[in-house]
Amino acid sequence: MVLDGEYYAATTIVVTTLIIYYGRDLHLKTLSHCQYLPTVFAIIFSWHRGTLQSLLHRALLLNQSYQVIGLHIMQGITIAAASIGLVAMLDVFLGWGIIKQSKNSNTIFGPNTISNYGIFSLLRAFGEEFGWRCYLMPILLAKYNVMETLFISGIIWALFHIPIMILLTARYEVERPLYTWVLQGLSVFLDAYVFGWLSIQTNYSLWAAGSFHAAWNFINPIVLGSVYTNTDGIIKGELWKINGEGLAGCIVSLMMIYLIQLNIS
């Protein structure tokens, strides 16, 4: 069973890396469909194991009320918003970022923002979480303790993101590409502790982790900019430093991991 998890993670990462390498000239929106691969392979592997039906029931909370689903969604959104708010306050407090004055607020909160970061990011975020949290986490926990599982899932999630970050830092000619993709990988590794802990607390519900991820994908670029497209948000500064997937984000994630360890112990 545990080997299924290892094979699953390796298959997803290798296929994603190959697609990004051979499709390196494709548009980012096209490459972003790789975020659905964790779900695709989770369905394939669970079908092969004969556990697809139980996976769907557990992840989608098919036997639970709408109130429970709504609570999980609100938990995910709240944690994402609080995390990004803490990062923004840390940036301003340390002088790493300043609040950008925008003459046209529609450029930040207009319909294109909702389309690009809301609908599509929501679907892609759920595409990742169904695989990494709903399918993989229970398999890892069958062999490892909680902190070991969170550590392993963090390594896997970071490896999944590194190929696209190497490509995009070269494509958009960021000033400090090494800092950007290393810190983004580190932030993903650390964030996996928070995502994984939330997943465990909600019995591997897709709605909690998926809403957390979707809300993050929507709020982080608006407030702190995007390390993927090298664009500024409301808080302006060096993206590798101020972003939720940069140095400031790593600091906030470390604080949250400390609280998680206290909760587990």
Secondary structure, 3 states (H helix, E strand, C coil): CHHHHHHHHHHHHHHHHHHHHHCCCCCHHHHHHHHHHHHHHHHHHHHHHCCHHHHHHHHHCCCCCHHHHHHHHHHHHHHHHHHHHHHHHHHHHHCCEEECCCCCCHHHHCHHHHHHHHHHHHHHHHHHHHHHHHHHHHHHHCCCCHHHHHHHHHHHHHHHHHHHHHHHHHHCCCCCHHHHHHHHHHHHHHHHHHHHHHHHHCCCCHHHHHHHHHHHHHHHHHHHCECCCCECCCEEECHHHHCCCCHHHHHHHHHHHHHHHHHHC
